[in-house]
Amino acid sequence: MDEQRVRGGGPPQWWGGVAAPTRWPWRSTLLVTVFVLGGSTFASHSQPDRVHLDFYARVLLVLGSVLLLWRHRYPVWVAFGTVFATVVYFGAGYPYGPVFLPVAIGCFSAVVAGRRWAAWSALGVLWVAHLLIAHWLYRWLPPQHDHGMPWGRELAVATWVVAIAAISELARTRREQWARDRAERAQAARRRADEERLRMARELHDVLAHSISVINVQAGVGLALLDSDPEQARTALTTIKAASKEALGEVRQVLDTLRAPGDAPRAPAPGLDRLPELVQQAASAGLTVAVDGTPPRLPPNTDLAAFRIVQEALTNVVRHSGSRHARVHIGHEGGALRLRIDDDGPATGEDAGGSGNGLAGMRERAAALGGTIEAGARPDGGFRVLAVLPLKVTPKEDDR
């Protein structure tokens, strides 16, 4: 079965067809038919030397116009069909008039549909046929005692043919440009949607990974001390409650942004000013964090990225390192913010330092701001995450 018929019920390509539109051009075709009939009747009064319009002439005029009903479905056949009806009309000696209009519309539709060779060929056939009829075959064709057409008028016909081709090509070029613009806008919209989904995924990963790591550690402490030290178990449960509440709040904020991206967030995005809270949460998970340095004033996106990078790095220490101590160094020089997170190890598994979505998310955050992330084992043992983020807002960051 033909592929086009399977997809949209359109005619096969070898018939010169295209995918069938949803509507037939009834109104425009009717208007053209009425105009051609009326205009030809009016024009015949000023050409008494031509054959008077009779029934057969009107059949040819109607045929050439009605063919335009199929111009969107079969542009090639319509282009040649209108030319054939027009050539027969002139060969029969009928008067000049708006009979060229169906040819112009048919060839225009063929060019716009991408059938340029067919439209140009049809116009060439029309011009050559008219040239032969007007300067040679007129001796044997009606009306009797006809004279050859002046070459000046033939030049006008040639100009008309060239004008149709030029206008059609211009319309085709503009239509292709519009189609490219629409495709580029759709691609840009998809890219923005993908970037937004990726941003949401990073936010959810960073929030949930950190909070669940704290909850996991405290749940283990609570279970271990439930019988021997109920008070310490109560403290662990309190920490779990606080961590889960904070995680739910941040997840709700992310989801609210997803549902209504144009609305302002209900709470400010976290930044390095919340670093003491992060240190406290890490301490509740049994990790002692030493902070060195004071962050400068940062753009909102850079501040959020810096906070998430430190959060993810500390989460990886809790999950993947045997060390219970970590150091966070904050510095800025040369127009860049430098974050260094170290732990002394050793690693507690093959994915030490985090080898999954966490490091990938950190690198994506840094790259979105024009920065870099280096993460790996230190020569003296342990693990290091080094982030360099530009302090100046880059155009890429503004777009986000």
C-alpha positions as a Python dict, from the first residue, in 0.01 Angstrom:
ca = {
    (1, 'M'): (0, 0, 0),
    (2, 'D'): (130, 348, -83),
    (3, 'E'): (288, 521, 214),
    (4, 'Q'): (104, 845, 159),
    (5, 'R'): (-230, 667, 154),
    (6, 'V'): (-145, 501, 482),
    (7, 'R'): (-55, 831, 643),
    (8, 'G'): (-310, 1078, 518),
    (9, 'G'): (-512, 934, 232),
    (10, 'G'): (-320, 1146, -19),
    (11, 'P'): (-264, 1054, -384),
    (12, 'P'): (51, 870, -494),
    (13, 'Q'): (359, 1080, -573),
    (14, 'W'): (387, 952, -929),
    (15, 'W'): (50, 1111, -1011),
    (16, 'G'): (191, 1446, -910),
    (17, 'G'): (-20, 1443, -598),
    (18, 'V'): (43, 1571, -248),
    (19, 'A'): (-113, 1498, 89),
    (20, 'A'): (-483, 1577, 73),
    (21, 'P'): (-586, 1895, 258),
    (22, 'T'): (-884, 1895, 486),
    (23, 'R'): (-1091, 2129, 263),
    (24, 'W'): (-1163, 2174, -104),
    (25, 'P'): (-1111, 2529, -241),
    (26, 'W'): (-1476, 2567, -349),
    (27, 'R'): (-1517, 2937, -292),
    (28, 'S'): (-1204, 3055, -469),
    (29, 'T'): (-1267, 2820, -761),
    (30, 'L'): (-1626, 2944, -799),
    (31, 'L'): (-1507, 3304, -785),
    (32, 'V'): (-1242, 3240, -1051),
    (33, 'T'): (-1497, 3060, -1274),
    (34, 'V'): (-1745, 3347, -1256),
    (35, 'F'): (-1472, 3604, -1317),
    (36, 'V'): (-1331, 3416, -1617),
    (37, 'L'): (-1674, 3369, -1777),
    (38, 'G'): (-1782, 3727, -1716),
    (39, 'G'): (-1447, 3878, -1814),
    (40, 'S'): (-1424, 3673, -2133),
    (41, 'T'): (-1777, 3773, -2235),
    (42, 'F'): (-1694, 4139, -2178),
    (43, 'A'): (-1361, 4110, -2363),
    (44, 'S'): (-1526, 3945, -2665),
    (45, 'H'): (-1721, 4266, -2741),
    (46, 'S'): (-1397, 4452, -2814),
    (47, 'Q'): (-1258, 4173, -3039),
    (48, 'P'): (-1505, 4134, -3325),
    (49, 'D'): (-1237, 3976, -3545),
    (50, 'R'): (-1221, 3670, -3313),
    (51, 'V'): (-1465, 3379, -3300),
    (52, 'H'): (-1772, 3468, -3095),
    (53, 'L'): (-1804, 3292, -2760),
    (54, 'D'): (-2028, 2989, -2804),
    (55, 'F'): (-2121, 2685, -2597),
    (56, 'Y'): (-1788, 2509, -2660),
    (57, 'A'): (-1591, 2818, -2561),
    (58, 'R'): (-1774, 2840, -2230),
    (59, 'V'): (-1717, 2467, -2170),
    (60, 'L'): (-1342, 2524, -2214),
    (61, 'L'): (-1349, 2825, -1982),
    (62, 'V'): (-1543, 2635, -1716),
    (63, 'L'): (-1322, 2328, -1753),
    (64, 'G'): (-1002, 2527, -1709),
    (65, 'S'): (-1143, 2697, -1400),
    (66, 'V'): (-1308, 2395, -1235),
    (67, 'L'): (-980, 2205, -1254),
    (68, 'L'): (-857, 2439, -981),
    (69, 'L'): (-1063, 2240, -733),
    (70, 'W'): (-785, 1977, -741),
    (71, 'R'): (-490, 2219, -738),
    (72, 'H'): (-388, 2126, -383),
    (73, 'R'): (-423, 1751, -437),
    (74, 'Y'): (-292, 1711, -795),
    (75, 'P'): (-92, 2029, -869),
    (76, 'V'): (96, 1878, -1166),
    (77, 'W'): (-214, 1756, -1344),
    (78, 'V'): (-399, 2080, -1277),
    (79, 'A'): (-110, 2290, -1413),
    (80, 'F'): (-100, 2093, -1741),
    (81, 'G'): (-480, 2064, -1755),
    (82, 'T'): (-537, 2439, -1737),
    (83, 'V'): (-267, 2492, -2002),
    (84, 'F'): (-433, 2233, -2229),
    (85, 'A'): (-775, 2399, -2196),
    (86, 'T'): (-622, 2741, -2267),
    (87, 'V'): (-428, 2619, -2573),
    (88, 'V'): (-742, 2457, -2719),
    (89, 'Y'): (-932, 2780, -2647),
    (90, 'F'): (-680, 2992, -2838),
    (91, 'G'): (-649, 2733, -3117),
    (92, 'A'): (-1024, 2760, -3171),
    (93, 'G'): (-986, 3133, -3232),
    (94, 'Y'): (-1180, 3254, -2931),
    (95, 'P'): (-1109, 3607, -2798),
    (96, 'Y'): (-839, 3692, -2549),
    (97, 'G'): (-936, 3768, -2190),
    (98, 'P'): (-891, 3639, -1835),
    (99, 'V'): (-850, 3283, -1964),
    (100, 'F'): (-488, 3304, -1844),
    (101, 'L'): (-600, 3334, -1482),
    (102, 'P'): (-662, 2958, -1420),
    (103, 'V'): (-319, 2884, -1571),
    (104, 'A'): (-158, 3136, -1339),
    (105, 'I'): (-329, 2990, -1031),
    (106, 'G'): (-261, 2629, -1134),
    (107, 'C'): (110, 2689, -1197),
    (108, 'F'): (137, 2899, -883),
    (109, 'S'): (-8, 2611, -677),
    (110, 'A'): (233, 2365, -842),
    (111, 'V'): (537, 2579, -757),
    (112, 'V'): (423, 2631, -397),
    (113, 'A'): (364, 2254, -365),
    (114, 'G'): (724, 2194, -470),
    (115, 'R'): (648, 2082, -830),
    (116, 'R'): (860, 2352, -991),
    (117, 'W'): (962, 2150, -1295),
    (118, 'A'): (597, 2080, -1376),
    (119, 'A'): (492, 2444, -1341),
    (120, 'W'): (780, 2569, -1554),
    (121, 'S'): (718, 2301, -1814),
    (122, 'A'): (348, 2385, -1830),
    (123, 'L'): (424, 2756, -1875),
    (124, 'G'): (679, 2670, -2143),
    (125, 'V'): (425, 2454, -2326),
    (126, 'L'): (173, 2739, -2310),
    (127, 'W'): (415, 2996, -2447),
    (128, 'V'): (544, 2771, -2728),
    (129, 'A'): (190, 2669, -2826),
    (130, 'H'): (76, 3030, -2827),
    (131, 'L'): (380, 3126, -3035),
    (132, 'L'): (301, 2859, -3296),
    (133, 'I'): (-70, 2944, -3308),
    (134, 'A'): (-17, 3321, -3327),
    (135, 'H'): (262, 3319, -3593),
    (136, 'W'): (224, 3001, -3797),
    (137, 'L'): (-78, 2779, -3738),
    (138, 'Y'): (-324, 3071, -3754),
    (139, 'R'): (-340, 3017, -4135),
    (140, 'W'): (-524, 2688, -4086),
    (141, 'L'): (-716, 2770, -3770),
    (142, 'P'): (-1026, 2982, -3710),
    (143, 'P'): (-1118, 3258, -3755),
    (144, 'Q'): (-1086, 3284, -4131),
    (145, 'H'): (-867, 3556, -4277),
    (146, 'D'): (-684, 3588, -3947),
    (147, 'H'): (-353, 3771, -3931),
    (148, 'G'): (-47, 3688, -3730),
    (149, 'M'): (-9, 3852, -3391),
    (150, 'P'): (236, 4144, -3370),
    (151, 'W'): (562, 4051, -3204),
    (152, 'G'): (515, 4330, -2954),
    (153, 'R'): (205, 4155, -2819),
    (154, 'E'): (399, 3829, -2808),
    (155, 'L'): (653, 4003, -2590),
    (156, 'A'): (368, 4096, -2354),
    (157, 'V'): (262, 3731, -2335),
    (158, 'A'): (620, 3624, -2260),
    (159, 'T'): (642, 3891, -1989),
    (160, 'W'): (319, 3760, -1839),
    (161, 'V'): (461, 3404, -1831),
    (162, 'V'): (784, 3521, -1666),
    (163, 'A'): (585, 3724, -1413),
    (164, 'I'): (383, 3417, -1314),
    (165, 'A'): (702, 3214, -1268),
    (166, 'A'): (870, 3489, -1064),
    (167, 'I'): (572, 3547, -835),
    (168, 'S'): (532, 3173, -784),
    (169, 'E'): (899, 3131, -696),
    (170, 'L'): (881, 3423, -455),
    (171, 'A'): (576, 3273, -284),
    (172, 'R'): (747, 2933, -264),
    (173, 'T'): (1058, 3089, -109),
    (174, 'R'): (853, 3282, 146),
    (175, 'R'): (648, 2974, 231),
    (176, 'E'): (961, 2764, 282),
    (177, 'Q'): (1106, 3039, 500),
    (178, 'W'): (788, 3045, 710),
    (179, 'A'): (803, 2667, 741),
    (180, 'R'): (1168, 2686, 852),
    (181, 'D'): (1083, 2959, 1101),
    (182, 'R'): (796, 2752, 1243),
    (183, 'A'): (1021, 2446, 1267),
    (184, 'E'): (1294, 2649, 1440),
    (185, 'R'): (1042, 2797, 1685),
    (186, 'A'): (903, 2450, 1758),
    (187, 'Q'): (1256, 2313, 1804),
    (188, 'A'): (1346, 2603, 2034),
    (189, 'A'): (1028, 2541, 2237),
    (190, 'R'): (1115, 2171, 2266),
    (191, 'R'): (1470, 2260, 2367),
    (192, 'R'): (1345, 2500, 2633),
    (193, 'A'): (1105, 2233, 2760),
    (194, 'D'): (1387, 1977, 2772),
    (195, 'E'): (1611, 2220, 2956),
    (196, 'E'): (1333, 2295, 3203),
    (197, 'R'): (1270, 1926, 3262),
    (198, 'L'): (1642, 1873, 3311),
    (199, 'R'): (1656, 2161, 3557),
    (200, 'M'): (1360, 2019, 3750),
    (201, 'A'): (1522, 1675, 3753),
    (202, 'R'): (1845, 1822, 3893),
    (203, 'E'): (1655, 2014, 4160),
    (204, 'L'): (1455, 1709, 4266),
    (205, 'H'): (1764, 1488, 4268),
    (206, 'D'): (1965, 1731, 4478),
    (207, 'V'): (1683, 1789, 4726),
    (208, 'L'): (1582, 1425, 4763),
    (209, 'A'): (1932, 1274, 4760),
    (210, 'H'): (2051, 1499, 5042),
    (211, 'S'): (1738, 1470, 5256),
    (212, 'I'): (1699, 1096, 5209),
    (213, 'S'): (2067, 1043, 5296),
    (214, 'V'): (2013, 1230, 5625),
    (215, 'I'): (1691, 1038, 5689),
    (216, 'N'): (1862, 706, 5615),
    (217, 'V'): (2148, 773, 5857),
    (218, 'Q'): (1916, 895, 6133),
    (219, 'A'): (1679, 602, 6081),
    (220, 'G'): (1971, 365, 6131),
    (221, 'V'): (2073, 551, 6448),
    (222, 'G'): (1716, 546, 6576),
    (223, 'L'): (1677, 175, 6517),
    (224, 'A'): (2010, 98, 6683),
    (225, 'L'): (1934, 308, 6995),
    (226, 'L'): (1560, 253, 7020),
    (227, 'D'): (1597, 10, 7314),
    (228, 'S'): (1926, 115, 7470),
    (229, 'D'): (1896, 496, 7445),
    (230, 'P'): (1537, 607, 7378),
    (231, 'E'): (1626, 977, 7420),
    (232, 'Q'): (1889, 963, 7147),
    (233, 'A'): (1646, 767, 6928),
    (234, 'R'): (1391, 1045, 6985),
    (235, 'T'): (1650, 1299, 6867),
    (236, 'A'): (1710, 1093, 6553),
    (237, 'L'): (1337, 1080, 6483),
    (238, 'T'): (1312, 1456, 6533),
    (239, 'T'): (1590, 1504, 6280),
    (240, 'I'): (1409, 1275, 6035),
    (241, 'K'): (1092, 1478, 6076),
    (242, 'A'): (1272, 1808, 6017),
    (243, 'A'): (1463, 1676, 5715),
    (244, 'S'): (1152, 1526, 5556),
    (245, 'K'): (954, 1848, 5616),
    (246, 'E'): (1224, 2056, 5452),
    (247, 'A'): (1246, 1813, 5160),
    (248, 'L'): (870, 1823, 5110),
    (249, 'G'): (876, 2201, 5112),
    (250, 'E'): (1147, 2220, 4846),
    (251, 'V'): (981, 1951, 4633),
    (252, 'R'): (653, 2142, 4656),
    (253, 'Q'): (829, 2459, 4544),
    (254, 'V'): (980, 2281, 4243),
    (255, 'L'): (645, 2128, 4147),
    (256, 'D'): (468, 2463, 4184),
    (257, 'T'): (718, 2612, 3941),
    (258, 'L'): (655, 2322, 3703),
    (259, 'R'): (277, 2371, 3713),
    (260, 'A'): (293, 2751, 3673),
    (261, 'P'): (628, 2845, 3519),
    (262, 'G'): (525, 3209, 3476),
    (263, 'D'): (445, 3263, 3844),
    (264, 'A'): (697, 3392, 4093),
    (265, 'P'): (821, 3129, 4340),
    (266, 'R'): (659, 3138, 4683),
    (267, 'A'): (996, 3109, 4859),
    (268, 'P'): (1340, 3234, 4752),
    (269, 'A'): (1572, 2981, 4597),
    (270, 'P'): (1838, 2852, 4837),
    (271, 'G'): (2188, 2999, 4823),
    (272, 'L'): (2515, 2994, 5012),
    (273, 'D'): (2355, 3203, 5287),
    (274, 'R'): (2190, 2874, 5391),
    (275, 'L'): (2524, 2700, 5422),
    (276, 'P'): (2497, 2690, 5806),
    (277, 'E'): (2170, 2494, 5771),
    (278, 'L'): (2347, 2255, 5537),
    (279, 'V'): (2630, 2209, 5785),
    (280, 'Q'): (2377, 2143, 6061),
    (281, 'Q'): (2193, 1884, 5852),
    (282, 'A'): (2524, 1714, 5771),
    (283, 'A'): (2608, 1712, 6144),
    (284, 'S'): (2276, 1540, 6217),
    (285, 'A'): (2388, 1268, 5975),
    (286, 'G'): (2714, 1227, 6169),
    (287, 'L'): (2932, 1441, 5940),
    (288, 'T'): (3142, 1726, 6078),
    (289, 'V'): (3188, 2004, 5822),
    (290, 'A'): (3445, 2283, 5850),
    (291, 'V'): (3375, 2590, 5636),
    (292, 'D'): (3654, 2823, 5530),
    (293, 'G'): (3592, 3150, 5350),
    (294, 'T'): (3300, 3386, 5292),
    (295, 'P'): (3107, 3390, 4964),
    (296, 'P'): (3075, 3722, 4777),
    (297, 'R'): (2746, 3862, 4654),
    (298, 'L'): (2632, 3623, 4382),
    (299, 'P'): (2373, 3632, 4104),
    (300, 'P'): (2067, 3418, 4195),
    (301, 'N'): (2144, 3137, 3948),
    (302, 'T'): (2509, 3119, 4054),
    (303, 'D'): (2411, 3126, 4422),
    (304, 'L'): (2165, 2839, 4372),
    (305, 'A'): (2417, 2635, 4170),
    (306, 'A'): (2687, 2686, 4434),
    (307, 'F'): (2453, 2574, 4712),
    (308, 'R'): (2342, 2264, 4520),
    (309, 'I'): (2702, 2169, 4437),
    (310, 'V'): (2807, 2189, 4803),
    (311, 'Q'): (2490, 2003, 4904),
    (312, 'E'): (2552, 1722, 4655),
    (313, 'A'): (2920, 1697, 4748),
    (314, 'L'): (2838, 1663, 5119),
    (315, 'T'): (2566, 1411, 5038),
    (316, 'N'): (2822, 1203, 4851),
    (317, 'V'): (3054, 1216, 5153),
    (318, 'V'): (2774, 1087, 5376),
    (319, 'R'): (2681, 810, 5133),
    (320, 'H'): (3011, 702, 4983),
    (321, 'S'): (3295, 794, 5221),
    (322, 'G'): (3414, 637, 5541),
    (323, 'S'): (3531, 977, 5666),
    (324, 'R'): (3313, 1164, 5913),
    (325, 'H'): (3488, 1494, 5845),
    (326, 'A'): (3461, 1723, 5543),
    (327, 'R'): (3602, 2065, 5456),
    (328, 'V'): (3437, 2331, 5243),
    (329, 'H'): (3658, 2610, 5112),
    (330, 'I'): (3501, 2916, 4949),
    (331, 'G'): (3718, 3160, 4756),
    (332, 'H'): (3684, 3409, 4476),
    (333, 'E'): (3950, 3550, 4251),
    (334, 'G'): (3983, 3646, 3888),
    (335, 'G'): (3609, 3699, 3853),
    (336, 'A'): (3524, 3343, 3952),
    (337, 'L'): (3389, 3167, 4259),
    (338, 'R'): (3593, 2864, 4365),
    (339, 'L'): (3435, 2590, 4578),
    (340, 'R'): (3647, 2304, 4712),
    (341, 'I'): (3493, 2019, 4910),
    (342, 'D'): (3733, 1761, 5055),
    (343, 'D'): (3700, 1448, 5264),
    (344, 'D'): (3973, 1212, 5384),
    (345, 'G'): (3803, 887, 5286),
    (346, 'P'): (3838, 598, 5253),
    (347, 'A'): (3566, 512, 5003),
    (348, 'T'): (3300, 273, 5121),
    (349, 'G'): (3207, 141, 4775),
    (350, 'E'): (3301, 130, 4407),
    (351, 'D'): (3100, 444, 4336),
    (352, 'A'): (3304, 656, 4578),
    (353, 'G'): (3232, 1022, 4542),
    (354, 'G'): (2913, 951, 4358),
    (355, 'S'): (2934, 825, 4001),
    (356, 'G'): (2572, 859, 3899),
    (357, 'N'): (2332, 1149, 3850),
    (358, 'G'): (2484, 1362, 4127),
    (359, 'L'): (2815, 1439, 3957),
    (360, 'A'): (2643, 1472, 3619),
    (361, 'G'): (2400, 1722, 3770),
    (362, 'M'): (2685, 1923, 3922),
    (363, 'R'): (2867, 1937, 3590),
    (364, 'E'): (2548, 2044, 3409),
    (365, 'R'): (2487, 2321, 3661),
    (366, 'A'): (2842, 2450, 3624),
    (367, 'A'): (2838, 2423, 3245),
    (368, 'A'): (2507, 2616, 3226),
    (369, 'L'): (2685, 2910, 3394),
    (370, 'G'): (3005, 2877, 3192),
    (371, 'G'): (3192, 2711, 3478),
    (372, 'T'): (3367, 2380, 3538),
    (373, 'I'): (3361, 2089, 3783),
    (374, 'E'): (3655, 1864, 3868),
    (375, 'A'): (3584, 1561, 4088),
    (376, 'G'): (3809, 1271, 4176),
    (377, 'A'): (4032, 1097, 4426),
    (378, 'R'): (4310, 1298, 4587),
    (379, 'P'): (4670, 1172, 4565),
    (380, 'D'): (4692, 1150, 4946),
    (381, 'G'): (4357, 968, 4974),
    (382, 'G'): (4004, 1091, 5011),
    (383, 'F'): (3799, 1270, 4750),
    (384, 'R'): (3781, 1626, 4618),
    (385, 'V'): (3521, 1827, 4431),
    (386, 'L'): (3646, 2154, 4281),
    (387, 'A'): (3394, 2390, 4121),
    (388, 'V'): (3478, 2714, 3939),
    (389, 'L'): (3180, 2937, 3864),
    (390, 'P'): (3205, 3277, 3690),
    (391, 'L'): (3079, 3566, 3903),
    (392, 'K'): (2962, 3761, 3600),
    (393, 'V'): (2623, 3660, 3462),
    (394, 'T'): (2675, 3505, 3121),
    (395, 'P'): (2422, 3530, 2831),
    (396, 'K'): (2352, 3159, 2867),
    (397, 'E'): (2257, 3212, 3230),
    (398, 'D'): (2029, 3502, 3138),
    (399, 'D'): (1843, 3278, 2895),
    (400, 'R'): (1763, 3037, 3174),
}
